[in-house]
Amino acid sequence: MIDRYKHQQLRIGLVSPEQISTWADKILPNGEIVGEVKKPYTFHYKTNKPQEDGLFCERIFGPIKSRICACGNSRGIGDKKENLRFCEQCGVEFVTSWTRRYQMGYIKLARPVTHVWYLKRLPSSIANLLDKPLKELEGLVYCDFSFAKPIAKKPTFLRLRGSFEYEIQSCKESIPLFFTRFTKLKLKQVLYRFRDREISTGAGAIHEQLADLDLRIILDSSLVEWKELEEDGPTGKKSKDLKIARRKAFLVRRMQLTKHLIQTNIEPEWMVLSLLPVLPPELRPIIQLDGGKLMSSDINELYRRVIFRNNYLTTLLTNKYTPVELIMCQEKLVQQAVDTLLDNGIRGQPIRNGHNKVYKSFSDFIQGKEGRFRETMLGKRVDYSGRSVIVVGPSLSLHQCGLPREIAIELFQAFVIRALIIQQLALSLAVAKRQIVEKKPIVWEMLQEVMQGHPVLLNRAPTLHKLGIQAFQPILVEGRAICLHPLVCKGFNADFDGDQMAVHVPLSLEAQAEARLLMFSNMNLLSPAIGDPICVPTQDMLMGLYILTSGNRRGICVNRYNPYNRKNYQNERIEDNNKYIKEKEPLFCTSYDAIGAYRQKRINLDSPLWLRWRRDQRVISSREAPLEVHYESLGTYYEIYEYYRIARNIKKETLSIYIRTTVGHLSLYREIEEAIQGFCRTCSYST
């Protein structure tokens, strides 16, 4: 459908029987109205043509061949008989065969049936509106007991199991004597008429109750009851408080459902079907295989079951001598057939075909990865998009992603060609394309300039919430995988074990502005559902932080009193005296020198080292006592702690401070320090 802003949209909801008939009905020139599927047949076995009023009828759904009716007559676009829309013989409309993809039909049900989604799906919408237990409603729908019609405007549920299963002779004894002159047949008719007038059962009883509801009264009464329960507060009894909490939750669900129905102008009785829509034939096709065999959609077989049972119920209702018990049994079978069509297996054991395979119902037809929406409607390929495996990009910023050159040149090829022609680096379109194919250096320079002004969108299926698609600034990387910052993985619910992501290029200025202002990953740091931080270290990052900071933590005590520990120190064995001599731990003046030594592979990531520290920064607590104190002849002394060494002069002034650490700790400290400084600069610019 198209809204007032001319945007195409799809809305799923309840519709009235009048709307269903409007979708399907067509008026022929002779005044006949077609649209109702009356017969459970598909194609004739001799002519191989759709049978009239069947599931593939050309009068209802349109011609199989464009502008050719069932008789074989045709009408071209420039035909002189412009007013001739329908064939005068067969009644088929002269339209394109594409009509069979959207033209619907309907089955007129002999008795109403409830929509199983609104009855059995939890929470049950029908049970919420009627404020009745679901088991009682199910028993009423499937004719296990009946519903007494309102007497003095006081409707009540009465279990009347077997009330009308008495023999005629026992009924005679309980009625006035003037009924005794009636024959058994006439008495039976009187009892059945009495039952139809006073007792309701099946989905018709549900329809009557839903039609009598006033949604605004339900909304107001539910709100008043909820406020009363809220004001009463807890009673102190666990069981009673639990019951009150459940009642309050039920009232909230009831108010939400009622408010939604009021806002969308949906009537509650539409949950009970009197007209069953029939899908267009092209959405449930019958395909002929190579060997001449036919392969049909499961929905066709489920439709046939509904039509068979509904036609038999119609026959029973037209016969006034049919026992009521037989009608109720057949009504239950029709309800079960419609339930199977809409959602096979929702009531328990699913229905299977002759090969012991479960029939695929309408719910299976639209849900899941292979459903109508995700595979057919949303699973289409679009221009300016690509797909690849994601890998970690530890050097990227939070708002950046790494695009492989192969993907980037395909996505931005049109922009690169335009830039080459504008800057007169290529004389024509063909020359620009040849330069791209030859992968000349100027192409990569133009590509980097183009990418600076175009954000990209990354999407990981399934897109279940807002953070399933985010915007990033693309960076060219080597390889064939998309590089991603590990902090944004939680929003995508992704990890680096082979997950794939799709990349899209927003083209319009509005889309680019939305991507930069609203969809960039550094602007979506909180969960839209609960407000908690979503960009937090997980999995690989936590393991990396642990390894980075899990160096030698045993301090100087191990160094002094256990010099022969091979696990933590590199020892050299001297054969003369059979002793181990520990290598001296290196000393660095700055953290840059230590990290440079690590990059030159002179020390390891967890190798202990001594680093000169700033004297104005406190490193020890006031209560910590030194392990040793070394004095020199000039009065200078050294206080040795477990992880520190402080040099002081005779005046107790601090001369130097050295801390015992590892390269891993230094790297983490520098990252945190740079992040804090960047945050402070950002705050100073904003103020």
C-alpha positions as CSV (number, residue, x, y, z in Angstrom):
1,M,0.0,0.0,0.0
2,I,1.0,3.7,-0.5
3,D,0.6,6.2,2.3
4,R,-0.1,9.9,2.0
5,Y,3.7,10.6,1.7
6,K,3.8,8.3,-1.3
7,H,5.9,5.8,0.6
8,Q,5.4,2.1,-0.2
9,Q,4.7,0.1,2.9
10,L,3.4,-3.3,4.0
11,R,1.0,-3.6,7.0
12,I,-0.2,-6.9,8.4
13,G,-3.5,-6.9,10.4
14,L,-7.1,-7.8,10.6
15,V,-9.6,-6.9,7.9
16,S,-13.3,-7.0,7.7
17,P,-15.3,-9.5,5.6
18,E,-16.4,-6.7,3.4
19,Q,-12.8,-5.8,2.6
20,I,-12.0,-9.4,1.8
21,S,-14.9,-9.6,-0.6
22,T,-13.8,-6.3,-2.2
23,W,-10.4,-7.7,-2.9
24,A,-11.8,-10.7,-4.8
25,D,-15.2,-9.8,-6.2
26,K,-15.6,-9.0,-9.9
27,I,-18.8,-8.2,-11.7
28,L,-19.3,-9.8,-15.1
29,P,-21.2,-8.0,-17.9
30,N,-24.2,-10.4,-17.2
31,G,-24.3,-9.2,-13.6
32,E,-22.7,-12.3,-12.1
33,I,-20.3,-11.8,-9.2
34,V,-17.2,-14.0,-9.2
35,G,-14.6,-14.3,-6.6
36,E,-15.8,-17.1,-4.4
37,V,-13.9,-20.4,-4.6
38,K,-16.6,-23.1,-4.4
39,K,-14.9,-26.2,-5.7
40,P,-11.8,-28.0,-4.3
41,Y,-10.5,-28.8,-7.8
42,T,-7.4,-27.4,-9.5
43,F,-6.8,-28.6,-13.1
44,H,-8.9,-30.9,-15.3
45,Y,-7.0,-34.2,-15.8
46,K,-7.9,-34.3,-19.6
47,T,-7.7,-30.7,-20.8
48,N,-5.1,-29.6,-18.2
49,K,-7.0,-26.4,-17.8
50,P,-8.1,-24.8,-14.5
51,Q,-11.6,-25.8,-13.5
52,E,-14.3,-23.3,-13.1
53,D,-14.8,-21.9,-9.5
54,G,-11.8,-24.0,-8.4
55,L,-8.6,-23.0,-6.8
56,F,-7.0,-21.9,-10.1
57,C,-10.1,-20.6,-11.8
58,E,-9.3,-18.1,-14.6
59,R,-12.5,-16.2,-14.0
60,I,-11.5,-15.5,-10.4
61,F,-7.8,-15.0,-10.6
62,G,-7.2,-14.0,-14.2
63,P,-5.9,-15.7,-17.4
64,I,-2.9,-18.0,-17.5
65,K,-1.8,-16.4,-20.7
66,S,-1.9,-12.6,-21.1
67,R,-5.1,-11.4,-22.7
68,I,-6.2,-14.9,-23.7
69,C,-9.3,-16.2,-22.1
70,A,-10.2,-19.9,-21.3
71,C,-11.9,-20.2,-24.7
72,G,-8.7,-19.3,-26.6
73,N,-10.0,-15.9,-27.7
74,S,-7.6,-13.0,-27.4
75,R,-7.8,-9.2,-27.4
76,G,-4.8,-7.1,-28.3
77,I,-3.9,-3.7,-26.8
78,G,-5.0,-1.9,-30.0
79,D,-8.2,-3.9,-30.4
80,K,-11.2,-1.9,-31.6
81,K,-13.5,-3.4,-29.0
82,E,-12.0,-1.3,-26.2
83,N,-15.1,-1.7,-24.0
84,L,-14.9,-5.5,-24.1
85,R,-13.1,-6.3,-20.8
86,F,-14.5,-9.8,-20.3
87,C,-15.0,-12.8,-22.6
88,E,-18.7,-13.1,-23.4
89,Q,-18.5,-16.9,-23.3
90,C,-16.3,-17.9,-20.4
91,G,-16.2,-14.6,-18.4
92,V,-12.4,-14.4,-18.2
93,E,-11.1,-10.8,-18.0
94,F,-8.7,-9.7,-20.8
95,V,-5.8,-8.7,-18.6
96,T,-2.1,-9.7,-18.3
97,S,-1.2,-13.0,-16.6
98,W,0.6,-10.9,-13.9
99,T,-2.8,-10.5,-12.3
100,R,-2.6,-14.0,-11.0
101,R,0.2,-12.9,-8.6
102,Y,-2.0,-10.5,-6.7
103,Q,-5.7,-11.3,-7.4
104,M,-7.2,-13.0,-4.4
105,G,-10.3,-15.1,-3.9
106,Y,-12.2,-16.3,-0.9
107,I,-14.1,-19.2,0.6
108,K,-17.5,-18.4,2.1
109,L,-17.6,-20.5,5.3
110,A,-20.9,-22.2,6.2
111,R,-20.2,-21.4,9.9
112,P,-17.7,-18.8,11.3
113,V,-14.3,-20.1,12.5
114,T,-11.9,-18.4,14.8
115,H,-8.5,-17.2,13.6
116,V,-6.1,-19.6,15.4
117,W,-3.4,-16.9,15.7
118,Y,-5.6,-14.8,18.0
119,L,-6.9,-17.8,19.9
120,K,-4.0,-20.1,20.5
121,R,-1.0,-17.8,20.3
122,L,0.1,-16.7,23.8
123,P,-1.1,-14.3,25.1
124,S,-4.4,-15.1,23.5
125,S,-6.0,-11.9,22.2
126,I,-9.5,-13.3,22.3
127,A,-9.1,-14.5,25.9
128,N,-7.7,-11.1,26.9
129,L,-10.7,-9.2,25.4
130,L,-13.4,-11.6,26.8
131,D,-11.6,-12.0,30.1
132,K,-12.2,-15.7,30.1
133,P,-9.9,-18.7,30.6
134,L,-8.4,-20.0,27.4
135,K,-9.4,-23.6,28.0
136,E,-13.1,-22.6,28.3
137,L,-12.9,-20.7,25.0
138,E,-11.2,-23.6,23.3
139,G,-13.9,-25.9,24.5
140,L,-16.5,-23.5,23.1
141,V,-14.8,-23.1,19.8
142,Y,-14.4,-26.8,19.2
143,C,-18.0,-27.5,20.3
144,D,-17.1,-29.4,23.5
145,F,-19.7,-27.3,25.4
146,S,-22.2,-24.6,24.6
147,F,-22.8,-21.0,25.6
148,A,-26.1,-19.9,27.0
149,K,-27.3,-16.8,25.2
150,P,-27.9,-13.7,27.4
151,I,-30.9,-13.9,29.6
152,A,-31.9,-10.6,31.3
153,K,-28.6,-9.2,30.0
154,K,-26.5,-11.6,32.1
155,P,-24.4,-13.8,29.9
156,T,-22.7,-16.7,31.6
157,F,-20.7,-19.7,30.5
158,L,-22.6,-22.9,31.2
159,R,-21.1,-26.4,30.6
160,L,-23.9,-28.2,28.8
161,R,-21.9,-31.3,27.9
162,G,-24.4,-33.9,26.6
163,S,-27.4,-31.7,27.4
164,F,-29.0,-32.5,24.0
165,E,-27.9,-36.1,23.8
166,Y,-30.9,-37.5,25.6
167,E,-33.3,-39.8,24.0
168,I,-36.6,-38.5,22.6
169,Q,-38.6,-40.5,25.2
170,S,-36.7,-38.9,28.1
171,C,-37.3,-35.4,26.6
172,K,-41.0,-36.2,26.4
173,E,-41.2,-36.8,30.1
174,S,-39.7,-33.4,31.0
175,I,-41.9,-31.2,28.8
176,P,-45.6,-30.2,29.0
177,L,-48.2,-32.9,28.1
178,F,-49.4,-31.0,25.1
179,F,-46.1,-32.0,23.4
180,T,-47.1,-35.6,23.6
181,R,-49.3,-35.4,20.6
182,F,-46.3,-34.5,18.4
183,T,-44.5,-37.2,16.6
184,K,-40.9,-37.9,17.3
185,L,-39.8,-36.1,14.2
186,K,-41.8,-32.9,15.0
187,L,-40.5,-33.0,18.6
188,K,-37.0,-33.3,17.4
189,Q,-37.4,-30.2,15.1
190,V,-38.8,-28.2,18.1
191,L,-35.9,-29.2,20.3
192,Y,-33.4,-28.3,17.5
193,R,-35.1,-24.9,17.0
194,F,-35.0,-24.3,20.7
195,R,-31.3,-25.1,20.7
196,D,-30.5,-22.7,17.9
197,R,-32.5,-20.0,19.6
198,E,-31.2,-20.4,23.2
199,I,-27.8,-22.0,22.8
200,S,-24.7,-20.9,21.0
201,T,-21.6,-23.0,20.3
202,G,-18.6,-22.9,18.1
203,A,-16.9,-19.8,16.7
204,G,-20.4,-18.2,16.3
205,A,-20.7,-17.8,20.0
206,I,-17.2,-16.1,20.2
207,H,-18.3,-13.8,17.3
208,E,-21.4,-12.8,19.2
209,Q,-19.5,-12.0,22.4
210,L,-16.8,-10.0,20.5
211,A,-19.4,-8.0,18.6
212,D,-21.0,-6.9,21.8
213,L,-17.8,-5.5,23.3
214,D,-17.3,-1.8,23.7
215,L,-13.5,-1.2,23.5
216,R,-13.6,2.1,25.3
217,I,-15.6,0.7,28.2
218,I,-13.1,-2.2,28.4
219,L,-10.2,0.3,28.4
220,D,-11.7,2.5,31.2
221,S,-12.8,-0.4,33.4
222,S,-9.4,-2.1,33.1
223,L,-7.6,1.1,34.0
224,V,-9.9,1.6,37.1
225,E,-9.3,-2.0,38.3
226,W,-5.6,-1.7,37.8
227,K,-5.5,1.5,39.9
228,E,-7.5,-0.1,42.6
229,L,-5.1,-3.0,42.8
230,E,-2.2,-0.6,42.8
231,E,-3.6,1.4,45.6
232,D,-4.3,-1.6,47.8
233,G,-0.6,-2.6,47.8
234,P,0.8,-5.9,49.0
235,T,-1.3,-8.1,51.4
236,G,1.6,-9.9,53.0
237,K,0.5,-13.3,51.7
238,K,2.8,-14.6,49.0
239,S,0.1,-16.6,47.1
240,K,-2.4,-13.7,47.1
241,D,0.2,-11.1,46.1
242,L,1.3,-13.4,43.2
243,K,-2.3,-13.6,42.1
244,I,-2.7,-9.9,42.2
245,A,0.5,-9.4,40.3
246,R,-0.7,-11.7,37.6
247,R,-4.0,-9.9,37.4
248,K,-2.3,-6.5,37.0
249,A,-0.1,-7.9,34.2
250,F,-3.2,-9.2,32.5
251,L,-4.9,-5.8,32.8
252,V,-1.9,-4.1,31.3
253,R,-1.9,-6.5,28.3
254,R,-5.6,-6.0,27.9
255,M,-5.3,-2.2,27.9
256,Q,-2.5,-2.4,25.4
257,L,-4.5,-4.6,23.1
258,T,-7.6,-2.5,23.4
259,K,-5.7,0.7,22.7
260,H,-4.1,-0.8,19.6
261,L,-7.5,-1.9,18.3
262,I,-9.0,1.5,18.8
263,Q,-6.0,3.3,17.2
264,T,-6.1,1.1,14.1
265,N,-9.9,1.0,13.8
266,I,-10.1,-2.7,14.0
267,E,-13.2,-4.4,15.3
268,P,-12.7,-7.4,17.7
269,E,-15.2,-9.6,15.8
270,W,-12.8,-9.6,12.8
271,M,-10.8,-12.2,14.7
272,V,-13.6,-14.7,13.7
273,L,-13.6,-15.5,10.0
274,S,-16.7,-15.8,7.9
275,L,-14.8,-15.4,4.6
276,L,-11.5,-17.2,4.3
277,P,-9.1,-15.4,1.9
278,V,-7.5,-17.5,-0.9
279,L,-4.0,-16.7,-1.9
280,P,-3.2,-15.8,-5.6
281,P,-2.4,-18.9,-7.6
282,E,1.2,-17.8,-8.5
283,L,2.0,-17.8,-4.7
284,R,1.0,-21.5,-4.4
285,P,1.8,-22.9,-7.9
286,I,1.5,-26.3,-9.4
287,I,4.6,-27.2,-11.4
288,Q,4.9,-29.9,-14.0
289,L,8.2,-31.9,-13.7
290,D,10.1,-33.5,-16.6
291,G,8.5,-36.9,-16.2
292,G,5.1,-35.4,-16.5
293,K,4.5,-35.5,-12.7
294,L,2.9,-32.5,-11.0
295,M,4.4,-30.9,-7.9
296,S,1.9,-28.8,-5.9
297,S,2.3,-26.4,-3.0
298,D,1.1,-27.8,0.3
299,I,-1.2,-24.8,0.7
300,N,-3.3,-26.1,-2.2
301,E,-4.0,-29.4,-0.4
302,L,-4.9,-27.6,2.8
303,Y,-7.3,-25.4,0.9
304,R,-8.9,-28.4,-0.6
305,R,-9.4,-29.9,2.8
306,V,-11.2,-26.8,3.9
307,I,-13.4,-26.6,0.9
308,F,-14.3,-30.3,1.1
309,R,-15.4,-30.0,4.7
310,N,-17.1,-26.7,4.3
311,N,-19.1,-27.9,1.3
312,Y,-20.2,-31.0,3.3
313,L,-21.2,-28.7,6.3
314,T,-23.2,-26.6,3.9
315,T,-25.0,-29.7,2.7
316,L,-25.8,-30.7,6.3
317,L,-27.1,-27.3,7.1
318,T,-29.5,-27.2,4.1
319,N,-31.1,-30.4,5.3
320,K,-33.4,-29.6,8.1
321,Y,-33.5,-33.2,9.3
322,T,-29.8,-33.4,9.9
323,P,-28.9,-34.2,13.6
324,V,-27.4,-31.3,15.5
325,E,-24.6,-33.6,16.8
326,L,-23.5,-34.3,13.2
327,I,-23.5,-30.6,12.4
328,M,-21.4,-29.8,15.5
329,C,-18.9,-32.5,14.6
330,Q,-18.6,-31.2,11.0
331,E,-18.3,-27.7,12.3
332,K,-15.4,-28.8,14.5
333,L,-13.7,-30.5,11.5
334,V,-14.0,-27.2,9.5
335,Q,-12.4,-25.3,12.4
336,Q,-9.6,-27.8,12.5
337,A,-9.0,-27.6,8.8
338,V,-8.7,-23.8,8.9
339,D,-6.4,-24.1,11.9
340,T,-4.1,-26.4,9.9
341,L,-4.2,-24.1,6.9
342,L,-3.2,-21.1,9.0
343,D,-0.7,-22.8,11.4
344,N,-0.1,-26.5,11.1
345,G,0.8,-28.0,14.5
346,I,-0.3,-25.2,16.7
347,R,-2.9,-27.5,18.3
348,G,-0.5,-30.4,18.9
349,Q,0.4,-33.1,16.4
350,P,0.8,-31.6,12.9
351,I,-1.0,-33.0,9.9
352,R,1.1,-35.1,7.5
353,N,0.8,-36.1,3.9
354,G,0.9,-39.6,2.4
355,H,4.7,-39.6,2.5
356,N,4.7,-38.8,6.3
357,K,5.9,-35.2,5.7
358,V,4.4,-32.3,7.6
359,Y,2.3,-30.0,5.5
360,K,3.7,-26.4,5.3
361,S,1.0,-24.1,6.4
362,F,0.6,-20.3,5.8
363,S,2.7,-19.5,8.9
364,D,5.5,-21.7,7.6
365,F,5.1,-19.9,4.2
366,I,5.8,-16.5,5.6
367,Q,8.1,-17.0,8.6
368,G,11.8,-17.8,8.9
369,K,14.7,-17.3,6.6
370,E,13.0,-19.1,3.7
371,G,9.7,-17.3,4.3
372,R,8.0,-14.9,2.0
373,F,9.2,-11.7,3.6
374,R,12.9,-12.5,4.4
375,E,13.8,-14.5,1.4
376,T,11.6,-13.1,-1.4
377,M,10.8,-9.5,-0.4
378,L,13.8,-8.5,1.7
379,G,16.3,-10.9,0.3
380,K,16.7,-9.2,-3.0
381,R,20.1,-8.0,-4.4
382,V,20.5,-4.3,-4.6
383,D,23.0,-2.1,-6.3
384,Y,26.0,-0.5,-4.5
385,S,26.2,-3.4,-2.0
386,G,28.6,-6.1,-1.1
387,R,29.1,-9.0,1.3
388,S,32.1,-10.6,3.0
389,V,33.4,-12.2,6.1
390,I,34.3,-10.0,9.0
391,V,37.6,-10.0,10.8
392,V,38.9,-8.0,13.7
393,G,40.6,-4.6,13.0
394,P,42.4,-3.6,16.2
395,S,43.9,-0.5,14.7
396,L,40.6,1.0,13.6
397,S,38.7,3.7,15.4
398,L,35.2,2.9,16.7
399,H,33.6,4.7,13.8
400,Q,35.8,3.1,11.1
401,C,35.6,-0.1,9.1
402,G,38.1,-1.7,6.7
403,L,36.9,-2.4,3.2
404,P,38.9,-4.7,0.9
405,R,40.1,-3.0,-2.2
406,E,38.2,-5.4,-4.4
407,I,34.9,-4.6,-2.7
408,A,35.6,-0.8,-2.4
409,I,36.4,-0.3,-6.1
410,E,33.2,-2.1,-7.1
411,L,31.1,-0.1,-4.7
412,F,32.5,3.3,-5.5
413,Q,33.3,2.6,-9.2
414,A,30.8,5.2,-10.5
415,F,32.1,7.9,-8.1
416,V,35.7,7.1,-9.1
417,I,34.9,7.4,-12.8
418,R,33.2,10.7,-12.2
419,A,36.2,12.0,-10.3
420,L,38.7,10.9,-13.0
421,I,36.7,12.6,-15.7
422,I,36.1,15.8,-13.7
423,Q,39.8,16.1,-12.9
424,Q,40.7,15.4,-16.6
425,L,42.6,12.3,-15.7
426,A,40.5,10.3,-18.1
427,L,39.1,11.7,-21.4
428,S,36.0,9.4,-21.6
429,L,34.1,6.8,-19.8
430,A,35.8,3.9,-21.6
431,V,39.3,5.3,-20.7
432,A,38.3,5.6,-17.0
433,K,37.0,2.0,-16.9
434,R,40.2,0.8,-18.5
435,Q,42.2,2.5,-15.9
436,I,40.2,0.9,-13.2
437,V,40.6,-2.6,-14.8
438,E,44.3,-2.0,-15.0
439,K,44.4,-0.9,-11.4
440,K,46.6,2.1,-11.9
441,P,47.9,4.0,-8.8
442,I,45.8,7.1,-9.6
443,V,42.7,5.0,-9.2
444,W,43.5,4.1,-5.6
445,E,44.2,7.8,-4.9
446,M,40.9,8.8,-6.3
447,L,39.2,6.0,-4.4
448,Q,40.5,7.2,-1.1
449,E,39.4,10.8,-1.8
450,V,35.9,9.5,-2.7
451,M,35.6,7.3,0.3
452,Q,36.4,10.2,2.7
453,G,33.0,11.8,1.8
454,H,30.9,8.7,1.7
455,P,30.0,6.7,4.8
456,V,28.9,3.1,4.4
457,L,26.3,1.0,6.2
458,L,27.1,-2.4,7.6
459,N,24.2,-4.8,8.2
460,R,24.3,-8.2,9.8
461,A,21.2,-10.4,9.3
462,P,18.9,-10.9,11.0
463,T,18.3,-7.2,11.7
464,L,16.3,-7.6,14.9
465,H,16.8,-4.1,16.4
466,K,18.1,-0.6,15.7
467,L,21.8,-1.5,16.1
468,G,21.6,-4.3,13.5
469,I,22.6,-1.7,10.9
470,Q,25.2,1.0,11.6
471,A,27.2,3.5,9.6
472,F,31.0,3.6,9.4
473,Q,33.8,5.6,7.7
474,P,35.4,3.2,5.2
475,I,39.2,2.6,5.2
476,L,41.0,0.7,2.5
477,V,42.6,-2.6,3.8
478,E,44.4,-5.5,2.2
479,G,42.8,-8.9,1.9
480,R,39.2,-9.9,1.1
481,A,37.6,-9.6,4.5
482,I,35.8,-6.6,6.1
483,C,37.7,-5.3,9.2
484,L,35.5,-4.3,12.1
485,H,36.3,-2.8,15.5
486,P,35.6,-5.5,18.2
487,L,33.7,-3.1,20.4
488,V,30.7,-2.8,18.0
489,C,30.2,-6.6,17.7
490,K,27.7,-6.7,20.6
491,G,25.3,-4.4,18.8
492,F,25.4,-6.6,15.7
493,N,25.4,-9.8,17.8
494,A,28.4,-10.8,15.8
495,D,31.7,-12.5,16.4
496,F,34.8,-13.4,14.4
497,D,34.1,-17.1,13.8
498,G,33.0,-16.7,10.1
499,D,30.1,-14.3,10.4
500,Q,29.3,-12.3,7.3
501,M,28.1,-8.7,6.9
502,A,26.6,-6.8,4.0
503,V,27.9,-3.3,3.1
504,H,25.7,-0.7,1.5
505,V,26.5,2.8,0.1
506,P,23.9,5.5,0.9
507,L,23.4,7.6,-2.3
508,S,21.1,10.5,-1.6
509,L,22.2,13.5,0.5
510,E,19.4,12.7,3.0
511,A,20.6,9.2,3.5
512,Q,24.2,10.3,4.0
513,A,23.2,13.0,6.5
514,E,21.1,10.4,8.4
515,A,24.1,8.0,8.4
516,R,26.5,10.6,9.7
517,L,24.2,12.2,12.3
518,L,22.2,9.2,13.6
519,M,23.7,5.9,12.5
520,F,27.5,6.2,13.2
521,S,28.7,3.6,15.6
522,N,30.3,6.1,18.0
523,M,26.9,7.7,18.4
524,N,25.1,4.5,19.4
525,L,26.9,3.6,22.6
526,L,23.8,2.7,24.7
527,S,21.3,-0.1,24.1
528,P,18.0,1.4,22.8
529,A,16.1,-1.2,24.8
530,I,17.4,-0.9,28.3
531,G,19.9,1.9,28.2
532,D,23.0,-0.1,29.3
533,P,26.3,0.5,27.6
534,I,26.6,-1.8,24.6
535,C,30.1,-1.0,23.5
536,V,31.9,-3.0,26.2
537,P,34.8,-5.4,25.8
538,T,33.7,-9.0,25.4
539,Q,35.2,-12.3,24.4
540,D,38.5,-11.7,22.4
541,M,39.1,-8.3,23.9
542,L,38.8,-9.6,27.5
543,M,41.2,-12.4,26.7
544,G,43.6,-10.0,25.1
545,L,43.5,-7.6,28.1
546,Y,44.1,-10.6,30.4
547,I,47.1,-11.7,28.4
548,L,48.4,-8.1,28.1
549,T,48.4,-7.6,31.9
550,S,49.2,-11.1,33.1
551,G,52.9,-10.6,33.2
552,N,55.2,-11.3,36.2
553,R,53.1,-10.2,39.2
554,R,55.3,-11.7,41.9
555,G,57.3,-8.6,42.5
556,I,60.9,-8.2,43.6
557,C,60.7,-10.8,46.3
558,V,60.8,-13.6,43.8
559,N,63.7,-11.9,42.1
560,R,65.7,-11.7,45.3
561,Y,64.9,-14.9,47.2
562,N,64.3,-17.3,44.3
563,P,66.9,-16.6,41.7
564,Y,66.7,-20.1,40.2
565,N,63.1,-19.9,39.0
566,R,63.3,-21.1,35.4
567,K,59.7,-20.3,34.7
568,N,59.9,-16.6,35.1
569,Y,63.5,-15.7,34.3
570,Q,66.0,-16.6,31.6
571,N,68.9,-18.4,33.3
572,E,72.3,-19.4,32.0
573,R,74.0,-22.5,33.4
574,I,77.7,-22.4,34.2
575,E,79.3,-25.8,34.1
576,D,82.2,-24.9,36.4
577,N,80.3,-24.3,39.6
578,N,76.9,-25.7,38.6
579,K,75.0,-22.5,39.4
580,Y,72.5,-20.4,37.6
581,I,73.2,-16.7,36.9
582,K,70.0,-14.6,36.3
583,E,70.2,-12.0,33.6
584,K,69.8,-8.4,34.8
585,E,66.4,-6.8,34.3
586,P,66.5,-4.0,31.8
587,L,66.0,-0.3,32.8
588,F,64.3,2.3,30.6
589,C,63.8,6.0,31.0
590,T,60.5,6.3,29.1
591,S,57.7,4.0,28.0
592,Y,58.5,4.7,24.4
593,D,62.0,3.2,24.8
594,A,60.4,0.1,26.4
595,I,57.9,-0.4,23.7
596,G,60.6,0.2,21.0
597,A,62.7,-2.5,22.6
598,Y,59.7,-4.9,22.5
599,R,59.1,-4.1,18.8
600,Q,62.8,-4.9,18.2
601,K,62.2,-8.2,19.9
602,R,64.8,-7.5,22.6
603,I,62.3,-8.2,25.4
604,N,59.0,-10.1,25.6
605,L,55.5,-8.8,26.2
606,D,55.6,-10.1,29.8
607,S,59.2,-9.6,30.6
608,P,59.8,-7.6,33.8
609,L,61.6,-4.3,33.4
610,W,62.4,-1.1,35.4
611,L,60.9,2.1,34.1
612,R,61.8,5.6,35.3
613,W,58.6,7.3,36.7
614,R,57.6,10.8,37.2
615,R,58.5,12.2,40.6
616,D,55.3,14.2,41.0
617,Q,53.1,11.1,40.7
618,R,52.4,9.0,43.8
619,V,53.1,5.3,43.5
620,I,53.0,4.0,47.1
621,S,50.5,4.2,49.9
622,S,51.2,5.9,53.1
623,R,51.2,2.7,55.2
624,E,53.5,0.7,52.9
625,A,56.9,0.0,54.3
626,P,60.0,-0.7,52.2
627,L,61.3,-4.2,52.0
628,E,64.9,-3.0,52.1
629,V,66.9,0.2,52.3
630,H,70.3,0.5,50.7
631,Y,72.6,3.3,51.8
632,E,75.6,4.8,50.0
633,S,78.6,6.7,51.3
634,L,77.4,10.1,50.2
635,G,74.1,9.8,52.1
636,T,72.0,8.7,49.2
637,Y,69.8,5.8,49.9
638,Y,67.3,3.6,48.0
639,E,64.0,2.4,49.4
640,I,63.1,-0.9,47.7
641,Y,59.5,-1.9,47.7
642,E,57.9,-4.9,46.0
643,Y,57.2,-3.1,42.7
644,Y,59.0,0.2,43.2
645,R,62.5,1.6,43.9
646,I,62.8,5.2,45.2
647,A,66.1,7.1,45.4
648,R,66.4,9.9,48.0
649,N,69.2,12.2,49.1
650,I,70.4,13.0,52.6
651,K,67.6,15.6,52.8
652,K,65.0,13.0,52.0
653,E,64.2,14.6,48.7
654,T,63.1,12.2,45.9
655,L,65.8,11.9,43.2
656,S,64.2,9.2,41.0
657,I,61.5,6.7,41.0
658,Y,61.6,3.4,39.1
659,I,58.7,1.0,38.9
660,R,58.8,-2.7,38.0
661,T,56.3,-3.5,35.2
662,T,55.9,-5.1,31.8
663,V,55.4,-4.0,28.3
664,G,51.8,-5.2,28.4
665,H,51.0,-2.9,31.3
666,L,52.7,0.0,29.6
667,S,50.7,-0.5,26.4
668,L,47.4,-0.6,28.3
669,Y,48.4,2.5,30.3
670,R,49.3,4.5,27.2
671,E,46.0,3.6,25.5
672,I,44.0,4.7,28.6
673,E,46.0,7.9,28.9
674,E,45.5,8.8,25.2
675,A,41.7,8.1,25.5
676,I,41.4,10.4,28.6
677,Q,43.4,13.2,26.9
678,G,41.3,12.9,23.8
679,F,38.1,13.1,25.9
680,C,39.4,16.1,27.7
681,R,40.2,17.9,24.5
682,T,36.7,17.1,23.1
683,C,35.1,18.6,26.3
684,S,37.3,21.7,26.1
685,Y,36.3,22.3,22.4
686,S,32.6,21.9,23.2
687,T,32.7,24.4,26.1
